[in-house]
Amino acid sequence: MFKKVLTEIPLFHGEVKMPKGFEIDRSKLKADILSSYNLNNSVSNNPYDYKILDYEVPFSRTLDMLNKYIIEHINVEFNLNLINQDSFGNIFYENEQSFLRSTVDHMHLSDSPDFTMVYGVDIYDESCILVIEYDDNKIKGQTWHVPLVNNSFYIFPSNLKYFIGKNTSKQINTILTTNFEKK
């Protein structure tokens, strides 16, 4: 795991390296996201309704293993205690991208997550990026662009805005987002 400090804003990133025989079953995560998408595929007339792109991921052993891996490694390496709040999945077809968003509810800050994790479940090679927007003191609107790849994660404060760039492949990209609160 690595830590990059953006004007005192922590950004954790790395690859999930499970012990042999206990690897994360990304195909199971993808199937859970796709089945949730198929069950809940609805269209909203509100262009600001981000929830139409978020599909609840049901609890599974695989999701639990991933969350425990992240929570335990962040705690051991950076002394940061996290609790899982919720997880949702996104799928992006060719030329689709997400909206610029944060996972903080500004009307209910006390109930909002402290950190957001974006995890590459099934990403076609070099087909999309994660863009995180942050302020560097007086320099507003800075961005950090990173390629999303399979089995890698990025964790950042939930108040930061981010988006998933356009899927440049003809394949479906599947991404998991998990929100955490600090203990």
Backbone bond lengths (Angstrom), bond angles and torsions (degrees), N, CA, C in turn:
res aa  C-N    CA-C-N  psi(-1)  N-CA   C-N-CA  omega(-1)  CA-C   N-CA-C  phi
1 M - - - 1.455 - - 1.517 109.02 -
2 F 1.320 115.52 150.17 1.450 121.59 179.45 1.515 109.12 -127.54
3 K 1.311 115.87 158.64 1.458 121.10 176.29 1.514 107.69 -130.51
4 K 1.319 116.80 127.57 1.451 122.85 177.35 1.522 106.83 -117.76
5 V 1.315 118.34 127.04 1.456 121.90 -178.63 1.519 108.85 -98.43
6 L 1.327 116.03 120.09 1.456 122.81 176.73 1.521 107.05 -108.31
7 T 1.325 117.26 97.44 1.467 123.20 -176.51 1.524 111.24 46.58
8 E 1.304 116.28 53.57 1.457 124.12 -179.97 1.527 112.78 66.52
9 I 1.285 117.49 21.94 1.466 122.48 174.78 1.529 106.42 -107.58
10 P 1.341 117.60 115.51 1.472 118.09 -177.35 1.524 111.91 -73.08
11 L 1.295 114.54 140.58 1.454 121.98 175.57 1.522 106.28 -135.75
12 F 1.324 116.18 113.22 1.460 122.10 -178.35 1.522 108.01 -102.20
13 H 1.311 116.22 139.03 1.458 118.95 178.36 1.507 109.98 -153.68
14 G 1.314 115.69 156.95 1.447 120.18 179.56 1.510 111.38 167.46
15 E 1.299 113.82 -172.82 1.459 121.67 178.36 1.517 107.90 -107.72
16 V 1.318 116.67 142.21 1.458 121.16 176.76 1.521 107.24 -79.03
17 K 1.345 116.86 115.03 1.467 122.53 -177.33 1.524 109.11 -116.26
18 M 1.308 115.60 86.64 1.458 121.87 179.95 1.531 109.55 -80.96
19 P 1.342 116.60 155.76 1.463 119.53 175.17 1.530 111.09 -62.97
20 K 1.322 115.50 151.95 1.463 121.04 -179.90 1.536 109.24 -56.79
21 G 1.322 115.00 133.49 1.449 121.10 -177.93 1.527 113.82 92.00
22 F 1.333 116.84 -11.23 1.466 121.31 -179.26 1.532 111.01 -124.14
23 E 1.330 117.13 26.39 1.452 121.36 -177.86 1.529 110.89 -61.99
24 I 1.334 115.90 152.45 1.459 121.25 176.57 1.523 108.14 -69.66
25 D 1.327 116.32 127.60 1.465 121.87 179.15 1.532 107.78 -84.54
26 R 1.335 115.46 85.44 1.465 120.56 -176.89 1.526 111.70 -65.01
27 S 1.327 117.51 -28.21 1.468 119.61 178.10 1.536 110.14 -66.45
28 K 1.332 117.70 -33.06 1.470 121.85 176.30 1.528 109.74 -68.64
29 L 1.330 117.43 -44.30 1.470 120.24 176.96 1.527 110.73 -60.19
30 K 1.322 116.21 -44.09 1.469 120.16 179.62 1.528 110.01 -62.12
31 A 1.328 117.31 -44.30 1.457 120.69 -179.96 1.528 110.98 -62.06
32 D 1.337 117.21 -39.17 1.467 120.78 178.13 1.527 110.85 -64.07
33 I 1.330 116.77 -42.72 1.467 120.53 179.27 1.525 110.40 -66.47
34 L 1.335 116.99 -45.89 1.465 120.32 -179.45 1.520 112.50 -65.34
35 S 1.326 117.73 -38.08 1.467 118.99 178.81 1.523 109.99 -69.13
36 S 1.310 117.81 -36.63 1.466 120.85 175.93 1.522 110.06 -65.85
37 Y 1.339 116.52 -39.49 1.468 121.36 177.12 1.523 110.28 -61.06
38 N 1.322 117.10 -45.88 1.469 120.94 -178.57 1.526 111.84 -65.35
39 L 1.339 117.25 -34.94 1.463 120.82 179.70 1.527 111.98 -74.80
40 N 1.326 117.05 -32.89 1.460 120.76 -171.11 1.513 113.63 -115.34
41 N 1.311 118.48 16.65 1.459 120.92 -177.12 1.525 109.59 -68.63
42 S 1.320 114.91 100.19 1.455 120.38 178.94 1.513 109.04 -129.84
43 V 1.303 115.84 159.07 1.458 121.10 -177.71 1.514 108.63 -113.18
44 S 1.317 116.29 136.05 1.451 121.49 177.79 1.512 108.88 -112.18
45 N 1.317 116.89 146.62 1.460 121.35 176.08 1.519 112.03 -84.29
46 N 1.321 117.52 -6.88 1.455 122.33 -179.06 1.530 109.37 -89.24
47 P 1.353 118.71 113.23 1.472 120.33 -178.17 1.524 113.14 -68.17
48 Y 1.340 117.49 -12.24 1.463 120.62 -179.85 1.522 111.81 -100.59
49 D 1.334 117.94 7.80 1.454 122.71 -179.14 1.526 109.35 -85.23
50 Y 1.346 115.56 91.00 1.457 120.49 -177.66 1.518 112.73 -69.38
51 K 1.307 117.74 -24.24 1.454 121.14 -176.27 1.517 112.49 -62.73
52 I 1.334 119.39 -19.99 1.462 119.40 178.96 1.525 110.92 -65.13
53 L 1.326 117.66 -17.79 1.456 121.51 -179.49 1.523 112.51 -100.49
54 D 1.335 117.89 -7.09 1.456 121.92 -176.61 1.521 109.48 -103.66
55 Y 1.330 116.10 128.16 1.444 121.32 -178.45 1.516 109.11 -120.76
56 E 1.326 115.24 120.39 1.454 120.95 -177.61 1.521 109.61 -58.66
57 V 1.307 115.12 133.71 1.457 120.58 178.52 1.524 107.45 -98.27
58 P 1.322 118.66 119.59 1.460 119.84 -179.23 1.524 111.03 -66.23
59 F 1.314 116.06 150.73 1.453 120.49 177.39 1.518 109.57 -59.07
60 S 1.320 115.11 136.10 1.460 120.82 176.32 1.521 108.42 -149.89
61 R 1.299 115.36 164.13 1.472 120.28 177.91 1.530 109.76 -60.07
62 T 1.324 116.76 -40.24 1.460 121.58 -178.85 1.525 111.04 -63.18
63 L 1.319 117.49 -46.90 1.463 121.22 178.46 1.519 110.59 -62.92
64 D 1.322 117.05 -40.87 1.464 121.38 178.18 1.527 111.20 -62.91
65 M 1.329 117.22 -42.47 1.471 120.81 178.41 1.523 111.23 -60.99
66 L 1.329 116.84 -44.35 1.459 121.24 179.41 1.525 110.53 -62.24
67 N 1.325 117.00 -49.06 1.466 120.41 -179.07 1.522 111.73 -62.10
68 K 1.329 117.45 -42.07 1.475 120.29 178.62 1.526 111.03 -64.55
69 Y 1.318 117.27 -40.18 1.464 120.78 177.02 1.532 110.11 -57.24
70 I 1.320 116.39 -50.13 1.469 121.06 -178.48 1.515 110.83 -63.08
71 I 1.329 117.23 -49.73 1.468 121.74 -177.19 1.522 111.11 -60.11
72 E 1.321 117.43 -46.23 1.464 120.72 -177.35 1.527 112.07 -68.85
73 H 1.333 118.10 -40.85 1.461 119.78 -179.02 1.526 112.24 -71.00
74 I 1.317 117.60 -38.28 1.471 120.18 176.57 1.533 109.71 -64.52
75 N 1.323 116.52 -39.45 1.459 120.33 179.23 1.523 111.58 -65.24
76 V 1.330 116.99 -48.44 1.467 121.07 -177.62 1.531 111.59 -67.08
77 E 1.319 116.97 -45.77 1.464 120.09 -173.21 1.524 114.31 -82.55
78 F 1.343 117.65 -29.50 1.467 119.54 -174.30 1.527 113.17 -128.84
79 N 1.342 117.68 7.11 1.458 122.75 178.42 1.528 112.31 53.45
80 L 1.311 115.79 42.81 1.459 122.45 179.60 1.526 107.36 -118.98
81 N 1.340 116.53 117.47 1.468 121.71 -178.38 1.519 109.67 -93.40
82 L 1.326 116.09 118.71 1.454 121.97 -178.60 1.522 110.79 -117.11
83 I 1.336 115.19 150.39 1.459 122.95 174.06 1.522 106.95 -125.15
84 N 1.328 115.95 132.82 1.458 121.06 179.25 1.529 109.74 -67.98
85 Q 1.361 116.67 130.26 1.462 121.11 175.29 1.517 111.60 -98.78
86 D 1.337 117.02 -56.92 1.456 120.74 -178.65 1.525 109.58 -160.50
87 S 1.326 114.43 164.33 1.460 120.87 178.38 1.523 109.08 -137.38
88 F 1.329 115.49 143.50 1.455 120.19 174.41 1.513 109.08 -144.89
89 G 1.321 114.82 156.97 1.452 120.53 -178.61 1.515 111.23 -114.91
90 N 1.316 114.76 156.88 1.461 122.22 175.16 1.512 108.33 -133.19
91 I 1.321 115.67 143.22 1.458 120.71 172.37 1.523 107.85 -121.09
92 F 1.309 114.84 141.73 1.459 120.39 -178.36 1.522 108.67 -129.33
93 Y 1.329 114.92 118.76 1.454 120.82 174.95 1.524 108.21 -82.22
94 E 1.310 116.77 176.27 1.461 122.56 179.70 1.533 110.43 -49.98
95 N 1.322 116.23 132.41 1.471 125.88 177.78 1.524 114.56 66.63
96 E 1.324 119.40 9.23 1.462 120.99 175.55 1.518 110.02 -91.68
97 Q 1.337 115.18 149.11 1.458 121.74 175.51 1.520 108.04 -145.18
98 S 1.322 116.03 166.49 1.459 119.24 179.86 1.523 110.29 -87.74
99 F 1.320 114.83 175.31 1.452 122.07 172.92 1.519 109.25 -86.21
100 L 1.321 117.29 159.50 1.461 122.06 170.32 1.520 106.64 -71.18
101 R 1.322 116.84 126.03 1.460 120.31 -174.13 1.511 111.50 -154.90
102 S 1.317 115.55 166.72 1.458 122.14 165.19 1.523 105.76 -131.16
103 T 1.316 117.13 164.97 1.463 119.11 -178.19 1.526 111.51 -100.19
104 V 1.325 117.10 11.82 1.464 121.61 178.02 1.518 109.36 -87.64
105 D 1.312 115.86 135.60 1.459 121.90 172.58 1.529 106.15 -95.60
106 H 1.316 117.38 105.24 1.468 121.58 -174.43 1.524 112.79 -66.39
107 M 1.321 117.72 -16.83 1.463 120.85 176.83 1.532 111.62 -86.27
108 H 1.334 117.61 -15.55 1.465 122.31 -179.62 1.532 108.99 -139.47
109 L 1.309 116.83 65.71 1.463 120.76 -175.57 1.526 112.77 -61.80
110 S 1.326 117.57 -35.07 1.467 119.23 -177.62 1.529 112.15 -66.05
111 D 1.328 117.23 -25.32 1.462 121.13 178.85 1.524 112.93 -95.15
112 S 1.310 116.55 -3.65 1.462 121.10 -176.93 1.527 111.09 -79.39
113 P 1.322 116.83 153.05 1.468 119.65 178.18 1.531 111.32 -70.60
114 D 1.323 115.21 158.03 1.467 121.26 177.04 1.524 111.84 -92.82
115 F 1.338 116.34 -35.58 1.449 121.23 -178.84 1.527 110.31 -133.02
116 T 1.321 114.76 148.86 1.465 122.35 177.40 1.524 108.14 -122.27
117 M 1.320 115.80 136.37 1.460 121.19 175.93 1.525 109.16 -115.44
118 V 1.320 116.49 132.21 1.459 122.99 171.86 1.525 106.31 -110.93
119 Y 1.336 116.04 125.88 1.466 122.19 -174.66 1.521 109.69 -126.21
120 G 1.312 116.11 131.43 1.465 121.78 178.43 1.510 111.60 -79.23
121 V 1.326 116.81 105.76 1.465 121.98 179.81 1.523 109.72 -81.82
122 D 1.320 116.73 -56.40 1.462 121.47 179.57 1.525 107.62 -146.30
123 I 1.307 115.64 96.69 1.465 122.65 -176.38 1.521 108.08 -116.46
124 Y 1.308 116.66 125.85 1.456 120.43 175.66 1.532 107.97 -69.81
125 D 1.338 117.53 142.19 1.473 123.07 -174.18 1.520 113.72 -46.14
126 E 1.331 115.44 125.91 1.467 124.38 173.59 1.529 112.64 49.61
127 S 1.341 116.48 42.58 1.461 118.53 -174.69 1.520 114.49 -109.95
128 C 1.337 119.15 -9.74 1.466 119.04 177.04 1.523 110.29 -158.40
129 I 1.328 113.80 162.37 1.456 120.10 -179.20 1.526 109.73 -129.45
130 L 1.315 114.44 159.35 1.454 122.55 170.64 1.520 106.31 -105.02
131 V 1.330 116.57 129.40 1.458 121.32 178.17 1.522 107.48 -117.06
132 I 1.323 116.20 120.97 1.462 122.35 179.04 1.524 108.06 -111.14
133 E 1.322 116.02 128.18 1.469 121.83 -179.32 1.527 108.97 -100.57
134 Y 1.325 116.81 135.91 1.458 122.02 179.84 1.519 109.31 -148.28
135 D 1.317 116.13 163.41 1.456 121.71 176.25 1.522 108.84 -106.45
136 D 1.312 116.69 136.89 1.452 123.31 177.78 1.525 107.36 -110.42
137 N 1.331 114.44 83.80 1.460 121.70 -175.11 1.525 109.86 55.22
138 K 1.330 118.70 -114.15 1.461 121.16 -178.01 1.522 112.93 -81.32
139 I 1.306 118.15 -12.90 1.458 121.54 179.84 1.523 107.84 -89.07
140 K 1.318 116.04 104.56 1.461 121.88 -174.64 1.535 110.86 -90.59
141 G 1.329 114.84 155.33 1.460 120.97 172.19 1.515 115.36 70.25
142 Q 1.339 117.74 30.90 1.460 120.06 175.03 1.526 108.50 -71.80
143 T 1.318 117.62 153.07 1.458 120.62 178.09 1.517 110.83 -132.53
144 W 1.310 114.51 150.85 1.458 122.02 174.01 1.516 105.99 -122.57
145 H 1.315 117.07 121.13 1.467 123.92 -177.32 1.522 108.38 -106.44
146 V 1.332 116.06 125.12 1.468 120.43 178.76 1.523 109.32 -135.49
147 P 1.312 116.87 141.03 1.469 118.88 177.59 1.527 109.79 -71.23
148 L 1.312 116.16 137.95 1.468 120.27 173.06 1.520 107.60 -86.75
149 V 1.312 115.59 130.58 1.463 120.96 179.09 1.519 109.22 -132.84
150 N 1.318 115.27 160.00 1.462 121.20 179.87 1.519 111.51 -57.87
151 N 1.337 114.29 138.25 1.458 122.86 172.72 1.528 114.22 65.73
152 S 1.327 118.44 17.35 1.458 121.76 176.25 1.514 109.74 -114.07
153 F 1.332 115.33 153.34 1.456 120.60 -176.78 1.523 110.63 -130.77
154 Y 1.325 114.58 158.10 1.461 123.69 173.07 1.520 106.36 -136.12
155 I 1.335 116.97 125.72 1.461 122.48 179.13 1.516 107.65 -119.45
156 F 1.336 116.46 131.12 1.458 122.08 -176.83 1.521 108.80 -148.66
157 P 1.343 117.49 161.35 1.463 119.61 179.00 1.529 110.92 -58.45
158 S 1.316 115.48 138.86 1.464 121.24 -174.15 1.519 114.19 -67.19
159 N 1.327 117.31 -17.41 1.462 118.43 179.24 1.527 112.28 -78.15
160 L 1.332 118.06 -12.39 1.456 120.58 177.76 1.525 109.65 -75.24
161 K 1.311 115.69 141.51 1.464 120.34 176.00 1.525 108.90 -84.52
162 Y 1.318 115.06 146.92 1.459 120.34 -179.74 1.517 109.77 -151.10
163 F 1.312 115.34 163.69 1.459 120.27 170.25 1.513 110.01 -153.96
164 I 1.330 113.60 158.54 1.461 121.56 176.35 1.520 105.99 -97.08
165 G 1.336 116.37 123.14 1.460 121.46 -178.79 1.518 112.64 -68.21
166 K 1.303 115.00 169.68 1.463 123.56 -175.68 1.530 111.67 -57.06
167 N 1.324 114.96 135.27 1.461 121.89 174.91 1.525 107.71 -74.79
168 T 1.333 116.65 111.50 1.461 121.21 -176.44 1.530 112.74 -90.92
169 S 1.336 117.28 2.52 1.466 119.79 179.17 1.525 109.99 -100.90
170 K 1.307 115.29 172.93 1.461 121.11 175.39 1.532 110.76 -93.23
171 Q 1.337 116.28 1.02 1.461 122.78 -179.93 1.534 109.75 -96.63
172 I 1.321 116.41 161.53 1.468 121.77 175.36 1.528 108.56 -80.08
173 N 1.335 117.02 131.92 1.458 122.00 171.73 1.525 108.30 -100.07
174 T 1.325 116.08 135.10 1.459 122.35 -178.41 1.521 109.07 -120.43
175 I 1.337 115.31 127.96 1.471 120.87 -174.61 1.517 109.00 -131.13
176 L 1.332 116.40 140.89 1.456 123.12 176.46 1.516 108.79 -108.68
177 T 1.325 116.35 136.28 1.469 121.71 173.45 1.518 107.82 -121.42
178 T 1.326 116.04 131.40 1.454 121.88 177.75 1.512 108.45 -126.68
179 N 1.321 115.83 136.60 1.464 121.91 176.99 1.516 110.02 -104.82
180 F 1.336 115.71 141.69 1.455 122.68 -179.23 1.523 109.58 -127.71
181 E 1.331 115.09 151.64 1.460 119.76 169.42 1.526 107.77 -114.67
182 K 1.331 114.96 152.44 1.471 120.41 177.13 1.519 109.23 -82.05
183 K 1.341 114.96 141.10 1.471 119.97 174.40 1.493 108.58 -80.61
